[in-house]
Amino acid sequence: MVQRLLLAALAAAPLAAVAGPHGSTSSPDTTGATPAPGLTQTTARSADGLPWYRPRHAVVQTGGGLGMVAAGVGYSLRDRLDLDILVGYVPKKYAGSTLSLASAKLLYSPWTLPVGEKWSVKPLSVGVYFSYTHGTLNDEEPNQYSRGYYWFSTDTRVGPLLGSRLSYALPPTAAGRKRNLSGYYELGTNDLYLISYVQNTKGLSPADILTLSLGVKVDF
């Protein structure tokens, strides 16, 4: 008889361990605390806690062959690699026709040097840009140029970039992400300018084919 009572107690012990406060068996956790196989927090969010598709900063610049003024957003990877997407604009009075530009810049900054408590500098940024310009042929004047007049693309440019950036540390976000307000300059050129220089080194100097852009970035 005693043996049967002991066996019954042992059998009931696991049920008692999971029983609720009123003696009922508690339900399993279905709130999603345990991720499904193959899905983790890092697959949906990057190291800074933001979704991968959300921009990390806003950009405004002037010059550089990307418009009298250009603005857009950008993404950062490990504080070294930046991808910026911009839309630029040039008024008709400065270009013969109104120009709108879409461009992308990819920049790599290998070093960040602290300057005091709040300031830092990226002394070297190297990269490449691509731009597409709408309205380059004064398209309000039909047949202005004969077919094949230009042997090169009049609307697409690609070229190298070289610059640096000075940053000021802003208060972090509520989630603790670091933020900076940065000013930068970039020297660049493009495929057409380089070809023109190679074909006419006596008439052009390196300074003739360089463009300068000045801009501001602010982290979200």
DAHU-V957810 format. One line per field, one symbol per residue. burial: # if it has 16 or more other C-alpha atoms within 10 Angstrom, else .. Layout:
BEGIN
burial->???
END
This chain:
BEGIN
burial->......................................................######################....##########......#############..#......####.###############.................#############..........############.##...#...........###########.
END
